[in-house]
């Protein structure tokens, strides 16, 4: 079983690695742009795209090129969501797709921004559903684009390096041990599985801790900006 798993993983990694590094990096950036754009993040698994691309990283140059490209893609996607919220927010919320997302989720995003401001932007990058709704919601708020970027940039950097690192680490560990250990495939799967569990638990804990800020309205000016911040 271990040899079968290792053989299957080696075959999959060979396919990923056969893609031109530049094309592979661009595809990851575009994928994460779509993942962080309006609602697409609820469909496209951006974390999976990044981890798969990271398994083919060969050396520091490709590692940093992928991480930076993912960051740029994420910021572009967040910017698209913000601008759509700024110019079309109410219509998007009232649209068929907006209604399918549920008024409850819109209210949670609204309350969160109102009560937590920029901190909500940072934390939401790591939370399900909200990471797709927050950029649009912020676009409908009084928060400036500059302030939005100031909070979402570090979140995107942390997210990108975390997923690129785990994908690269898993692949490197597998490649280094496949000729020596018959359970090399389990090592690869174990690294991904442990990381996924840690991420899931962290998301649950953060969401539980922040839930009180999403369930109650703020004073209405938690994210109001001064004229100097525009």
C-alpha positions as CSV (number, residue, x, y, z in Angstrom):
1,X,0.0,0.0,0.0
2,X,2.8,2.4,0.9
3,X,4.6,1.7,-2.4
4,X,1.4,2.2,-4.3
5,X,0.8,5.5,-2.6
6,X,4.4,6.6,-3.2
7,X,4.2,5.6,-6.8
8,X,0.9,7.5,-7.4
9,X,2.3,10.6,-5.7
10,X,5.5,10.5,-7.7
11,X,3.4,10.3,-10.9
12,X,1.3,13.3,-9.9
13,X,4.3,15.4,-8.8
14,X,6.0,14.6,-12.1
15,X,3.0,15.9,-14.0
16,X,3.0,19.1,-12.0
17,X,6.7,19.5,-12.3
18,X,6.5,19.0,-16.1
19,X,4.6,22.3,-16.4
20,X,6.9,25.2,-17.3
21,X,7.8,27.0,-14.0
22,X,6.8,30.4,-15.3
23,X,3.4,29.2,-16.6
24,X,2.9,27.3,-13.4
25,X,3.6,30.4,-11.3
26,X,1.3,32.5,-13.4
27,X,-1.5,30.0,-13.2
28,X,-1.2,30.0,-9.4
29,X,-1.4,33.8,-9.4
30,X,-4.4,33.9,-11.6
31,X,-6.1,31.1,-9.6
32,X,-5.7,33.0,-6.4
33,X,-6.9,36.2,-8.0
34,X,-10.1,34.4,-9.0
35,X,-10.3,32.8,-5.5
36,X,-10.2,36.2,-3.8
37,X,-12.5,37.9,-6.2
38,X,-16.2,38.5,-5.6
39,X,-17.7,35.2,-4.4
40,X,-15.4,33.1,-6.6
41,X,-13.5,32.3,-3.4
42,X,-16.5,30.2,-2.3
43,X,-16.0,27.9,-5.3
44,X,-12.4,27.9,-6.3
45,X,-10.1,26.2,-3.7
46,X,-7.2,28.7,-3.7
47,X,-5.4,26.9,-0.9
48,X,-5.3,23.7,-3.0
49,X,-4.1,25.5,-6.1
50,X,-1.2,27.1,-4.2
51,X,-0.2,23.9,-2.4
52,X,-0.2,21.9,-5.7
53,X,1.9,24.6,-7.4
54,X,4.3,24.6,-4.5
55,X,5.0,20.9,-4.8
56,X,6.9,21.6,-8.0
57,X,9.1,24.5,-6.5
58,X,12.8,23.9,-7.3
59,X,15.1,26.2,-5.4
60,X,14.7,29.5,-3.5
61,X,14.1,31.5,-6.7
62,X,11.0,29.5,-7.7
63,X,9.9,29.5,-4.1
64,X,9.9,33.3,-3.7
65,X,8.6,33.9,-7.2
66,X,5.6,31.7,-6.4
67,X,5.0,33.3,-3.0
68,X,5.2,36.8,-4.4
69,X,3.0,36.0,-7.4
70,X,0.4,34.5,-5.1
71,X,0.5,37.6,-2.9
72,X,0.0,39.9,-6.0
73,X,-2.8,37.7,-7.2
74,X,-4.5,37.8,-3.9
75,X,-4.2,41.6,-3.6
76,X,-5.6,42.0,-7.1
77,X,-8.5,39.8,-6.3
78,X,-9.2,41.7,-3.0
79,X,-9.0,45.0,-5.0
80,X,-11.6,43.7,-7.5
81,X,-13.9,42.8,-4.6
82,X,-13.4,46.2,-3.0
83,X,-14.1,48.1,-6.2
84,X,-17.2,46.1,-7.0
85,X,-18.4,46.8,-3.5
86,X,-17.7,50.5,-3.9
87,X,-19.5,50.9,-7.2
88,X,-22.1,48.1,-7.3
89,X,-22.3,46.8,-3.7
90,X,-26.0,47.3,-3.0
91,X,-27.0,45.9,-6.4
92,X,-24.7,42.8,-5.9
93,X,-26.2,42.3,-2.4
94,X,-29.7,42.5,-3.8
95,X,-28.9,40.3,-6.8
96,X,-29.9,36.6,-7.0
97,X,-26.4,35.5,-6.2
98,X,-26.2,37.9,-3.2
99,X,-29.5,36.6,-1.9
100,X,-28.2,33.0,-2.2
101,X,-25.3,33.9,0.0
102,X,-27.8,34.7,2.7
103,X,-28.7,38.0,4.4
104,X,-27.3,36.6,7.6
105,X,-23.8,36.4,6.1
106,X,-24.0,39.9,4.8
107,X,-25.1,41.2,8.2
108,X,-22.2,39.3,9.9
109,X,-19.7,40.8,7.5
110,X,-21.2,44.3,8.1
111,X,-21.2,44.0,11.9
112,X,-17.7,42.6,11.8
113,X,-16.3,45.6,9.8
114,X,-18.3,48.0,11.9
115,X,-17.0,46.7,15.2
116,X,-13.5,45.7,14.3
117,X,-12.5,47.8,11.3
118,X,-9.1,47.0,9.8
119,X,-8.6,44.0,12.2
120,X,-11.7,42.4,10.6
121,X,-10.1,42.8,7.2
122,X,-6.9,41.0,8.4
123,X,-8.6,38.2,10.3
124,X,-11.2,37.5,7.6
125,X,-8.6,36.4,5.1
126,X,-8.3,33.2,7.2
127,X,-12.0,32.6,7.7
128,X,-14.4,30.7,5.4
129,X,-17.2,32.7,3.6
130,X,-16.1,36.0,5.1
131,X,-12.9,36.1,3.1
132,X,-15.1,36.4,0.0
133,X,-17.6,38.8,1.5
134,X,-15.4,41.2,3.4
135,X,-13.8,43.0,0.4
136,X,-17.2,43.8,-1.1
137,X,-18.6,44.8,2.3
138,X,-15.6,47.1,2.9
139,X,-16.1,48.6,-0.5
140,X,-19.6,49.6,0.6
141,X,-18.3,51.0,3.9
142,X,-16.5,54.3,4.7
143,X,-13.1,52.6,4.9
144,X,-10.6,53.9,2.3
145,X,-8.9,51.6,-0.2
146,X,-5.5,52.6,1.3
147,X,-6.5,51.4,4.8
148,X,-8.1,48.3,3.3
149,X,-4.8,47.4,1.6
150,X,-2.8,48.2,4.7
151,X,-4.7,45.5,6.6
152,X,-5.1,42.9,3.8
153,X,-1.5,43.0,2.7
154,X,0.1,41.4,5.8
155,X,-2.7,38.8,5.9
156,X,-2.1,37.9,2.2
157,X,1.7,37.6,2.9
158,X,1.2,35.3,5.8
159,X,-1.3,33.2,3.9
160,X,0.8,32.9,0.8
161,X,4.1,31.9,2.6
162,X,2.3,29.4,4.8
163,X,0.7,27.5,1.9
164,X,3.7,27.7,-0.4
165,X,6.0,26.6,2.4
166,X,3.9,23.5,3.4
167,X,3.5,22.4,-0.3
168,X,7.2,22.8,-0.9
169,X,8.2,21.1,2.4
170,X,5.9,18.1,1.7
171,X,7.3,17.6,-1.8
172,X,10.9,18.0,-0.7
173,X,10.4,15.5,2.2
174,X,8.8,13.0,-0.2
175,X,11.5,13.4,-2.9
176,X,14.3,13.1,-0.4
177,X,12.9,9.9,1.2
178,X,11.2,8.0,-1.6
179,X,14.3,6.0,-2.4
180,X,14.9,5.1,1.3
181,X,11.5,4.8,2.8
182,X,8.7,2.7,1.6
183,X,6.3,4.9,3.5
184,X,7.5,8.1,1.9
185,X,4.0,8.7,0.5
186,X,2.6,8.6,4.0
187,X,5.1,11.3,5.0
188,X,3.8,13.6,2.3
189,X,0.2,13.0,3.1
190,X,1.0,13.3,6.8
191,X,2.5,16.8,6.4
192,X,-0.5,18.0,4.4
193,X,-3.0,16.4,6.7
194,X,-1.4,17.8,9.9
195,X,-1.2,21.3,8.3
196,X,-4.9,21.0,7.2
197,X,-6.0,20.0,10.7
198,X,-4.0,22.9,12.3
199,X,-5.6,25.3,9.8
200,X,-9.1,24.0,10.4
201,X,-8.7,24.1,14.2
202,X,-7.2,27.6,14.0
203,X,-10.1,28.8,11.9
204,X,-12.7,27.3,14.2
205,X,-11.0,28.9,17.3
206,X,-10.7,32.3,15.6
207,X,-14.3,32.2,14.3
208,X,-15.6,31.3,17.8
209,X,-13.6,34.1,19.4
210,X,-14.7,36.7,16.9
211,X,-18.4,35.5,16.7
212,X,-19.5,38.1,19.2
213,X,-18.3,40.9,16.9
214,X,-20.3,39.5,14.0
215,X,-23.6,39.0,15.9
216,X,-24.0,42.5,17.2
217,X,-24.0,45.9,15.5
218,X,-21.4,48.4,16.4
219,X,-21.8,52.1,17.0
220,X,-21.9,52.8,13.3
221,X,-18.6,54.5,13.0
222,X,-16.1,51.8,13.9
223,X,-14.5,52.1,10.4
224,X,-15.2,55.7,9.7
225,X,-12.1,57.4,8.3
226,X,-10.7,60.8,8.8
227,X,-10.2,63.2,5.9
228,X,-6.4,62.6,6.1
229,X,-7.0,58.8,5.5
230,X,-8.7,59.2,2.2
